[in-house]
Amino acid sequence: MPPRLATMAKSPFVLDTRPLQEATSAHAGVLATSRAFRSLGFPDLIDTGLQLYKRQRGFSEAQMIETVVLLQTIGGDSPEDVGLLGGDSCLERGLGYRPAKVTPLRGFLELFHDESLEQLRPARAKPS
């Protein structure tokens, strides 16, 4: 007997109630973000226009920026949140690399820190 397929009354979609046999990811939605990032040609633009690393080892600039974009997609707001992307083998296979850990990601972001710009920032209000 074939598996039962459920149809939605006002939708052209058919829901397949069979359990998935292939590997799945809790972060599968970020693979769509990665696909958009890559299809827009960002990795090539970043690798040719942004050359921060002197040596070619570890992550490329494009992989680091893609990791930041994916981290923001899942709601992360600091490098410490990158652990949310870790330990997901399906995500790693989809990306083709394991997302950076906190220390390399923080080091990469520090390359963009400009001390002189901090002097231009207005003073923050002191809590009373």
Helices and strands as residue ranges (DSSP letters): E 5-7, E 14-16, H 28-39, H 42-49, H 61-73, G 79-85, H 89-95, H 102-110, H 115-120
